[in-house]
Amino acid sequence: MKCPFCSYEESKVIDSRPTDEGEKIRRRRECLKCGKRFTTYEMIESLPIIVIKKDKTRQPFNREKLLNGLMRACEKRPVSIDVLEKIIDDIESIIQNSLDREVKSEKIGELVMEKLKNIDEVAYVRFASVYRQFKDINTFMDELSKLLTTGK
């Protein structure tokens, strides 16, 4: 495993334990060159998920892309990276458990908004404003009204 600090390719495993879901193994490693520690996750390789974009193009599901979008929505909000990773794990699990190998990007967006609504309303509105491409203040206010009437 390549060290993220010095790129040395040799490390030793200090600790291994399953994650809460039991689907991954978390490993603490120590670089044999620089001595710094880092975490890796090992999981079962699964069939790739293909995302069908709005323009009908297809591309592989990308956790990093989803994480970046969530981080932008949660910028300067009290939402930890662990919570964001859990959201992505949940969404990926939902998609994997459906028997479809292809999923529309709209479905992923709806799943993200469903999760964010229960975690941070400001992040939810930020994500929704980009995802739903609010055209004007009225569509934005409609979404806020829905949020207020449902009480989360």
Secondary structure, DSSP 8 states (H G I E B T S, - for coil): ---TTT--S-EEEEEEEE-TTSSEEEEEEEETTT--EEEEEEE------EEE-TTS-EEE--HHHHHHHHHHHTTTSS--HHHHHHHHHHHHHHHHHSS-SEEEHHHHHHHHHHHHHHH-HHHHHHHHHHHTT--SHHHHHHHHHHHHHHT-
